[in-house]
Structures are given as structure tokens and as C-alpha cells.
Amino acid sequence: QVQLVESGGGPVQAGGSLRLSCAASGRTFSSYTVAWFRQAPGKAREFVAAVSGSGRATNYAGSVNGRFTISRDNAKNTVYLQMNSLKPEDTAVYYCAAAIKWYSPRDDMDYWGKGTLVTRSS
């Protein structure tokens, strides 16, 4: 069993940066792929980025590639999403999720957090 808790969301200006954290429980956290997803109002949930259990492999959605960086610290049971050059369309609830297998759009993740909201500040 893995429990995930996201944090770090909040208002951010266009062009700004924000770092999200996903804290996990469980002694085998390093065995899990962790991914970030997001869901904007009125839109379907979409994949953002994934990192392998070791941290050596990553995958990004085209819309965030070059702006977002996913990383993990297994000693702290935490995965991060560094978001730079934020755009209005990045506004969404961001969820982290974990799976024992490498991320595939055809497979659902095994565990999900409750999300953290990233909004655009005026």
C-alpha cells in the first residue's frame, strides 16, 4: 500500500515557477514509478511527467517538455515537479500517482493522491 500526498500548489503569475512535492508512505517507494497528472476545469485528466523508481528514466508530455522537470529523492520518499515558465494553460489540479510498472497511457496507475491546485494569479 502506498499513500501519496501532494503539496506546493498555489497562485502563480505567468512566466513564474513553482515546485510541487509528492510525499509517499511505504517502505518500497523506490520500486514504484511515480507520475504527475493534471486536470483543468472542464477538461479530461492528462499526463504530465513520469519518473522511474531509480530516477534514471523520465518521460514528459510534449506540452511541458523543456519547462517542467520531474525528480525524486527516495531517501525522503518524495517526488518533485519543478515547473518553470508557467503558462495560463498550466492552471489545473495536479495529482501524483504511483504504479509498480513503468508508465503507459494504456494502464491505470495503482495509487493516487488527492491533488494540489495550481492557479493563475492576477
C-alpha positions in Angstrom: 0.0 0.0 0.0 1.3 3.4 -0.9 -0.3 6.7 0.2 0.5 9.9 -1.7 0.1 13.5 -0.5 0.7 16.4 -2.8 1.8 19.9 -1.8 3.2 23.1 -3.2 0.3 24.3 -5.3 -0.9 27.9 -5.2 -1.3 31.0 -7.3 1.5 31.8 -9.7 2.0 34.5 -12.3 2.5 33.7 -16.0 6.2 33.1 -16.6 6.7 32.2 -12.9 7.9 29.0 -11.3 6.5 26.6 -8.7 7.7 23.3 -7.3 5.2 20.6 -6.4 6.0 17.8 -4.0 4.5 14.3 -3.6 5.3 12.7 -0.3 4.8 8.9 -0.2 4.4 6.4 2.6 5.6 2.8 2.2 9.0 1.1 2.6 9.1 0.1 -1.1 8.6 3.5 -2.6 11.8 3.2 -4.7 10.2 0.3 -6.5 7.4 2.5 -7.9 7.2 4.6 -11.0 5.6 8.0 -10.0 3.8 10.2 -12.4 2.2 13.6 -12.3 -1.1 14.2 -14.0 -3.3 17.3 -14.1 -6.9 18.2 -14.7 -8.0 21.7 -15.7 -11.6 22.8 -15.2 -13.9 21.2 -17.8 -11.2 19.1 -19.3 -10.1 15.5 -19.0 -7.2 14.5 -16.8 -3.9 14.4 -18.7 -0.4 13.0 -18.2 2.3 15.5 -17.3 5.5 13.6 -16.4 6.8 10.3 -15.0 9.9 9.1 -13.3 11.1 5.6 -12.8 11.8 4.1 -9.4 15.5 4.7 -9.6 15.0 8.2 -11.0 17.1 7.4 -14.1 14.2 7.3 -16.6 11.8 10.2 -17.2 9.0 10.9 -19.6 7.2 14.2 -20.3 4.1 15.4 -22.1 5.0 17.5 -25.1 3.2 20.5 -23.7 5.6 20.7 -20.7 8.8 19.3 -22.1 11.6 21.7 -21.6 9.6 23.7 -18.9 8.9 21.1 -16.2 11.4 18.7 -14.5 10.4 15.6 -12.5 12.8 14.2 -10.0 12.7 12.1 -6.9 14.6 11.7 -3.6 14.0 8.1 -2.5 15.7 8.7 0.9 12.9 11.2 1.6 10.1 9.2 -0.2 9.4 12.3 -2.2 8.9 13.1 -5.9 9.1 16.7 -7.2 7.8 18.5 -10.2 9.6 21.7 -10.9 7.5 23.9 -13.1 9.1 26.9 -14.9 7.9 29.4 -17.5 4.3 28.7 -16.4 1.5 29.5 -18.8 -2.2 30.2 -18.2 -3.0 26.8 -19.6 -0.9 25.1 -16.8 -3.7 26.1 -14.4 -5.1 22.8 -13.0 -5.3 20.4 -10.1 -2.1 18.4 -10.2 -2.2 14.8 -9.0 0.7 12.4 -8.3 0.2 8.7 -8.8 2.3 5.6 -8.4 2.5 2.3 -10.2 4.7 -0.8 -9.9 5.2 -0.8 -13.7 6.6 1.9 -15.9 4.1 4.4 -17.1 1.9 3.5 -20.0 -1.1 5.5 -21.2 -2.9 2.2 -21.7 -2.6 1.3 -18.0 -4.1 3.0 -14.9 -1.8 3.9 -12.0 -2.1 1.9 -8.8 -2.3 4.7 -6.3 -3.4 8.3 -6.4 -3.1 11.4 -4.3 -5.9 13.9 -3.8 -4.3 16.7 -5.7 -2.9 20.2 -5.3 -4.3 23.2 -7.1 -2.1 25.5 -9.3 -3.9 28.7 -10.2 -3.1 31.8 -12.2 -2.6 34.9 -10.1 -3.8 38.2 -11.3 
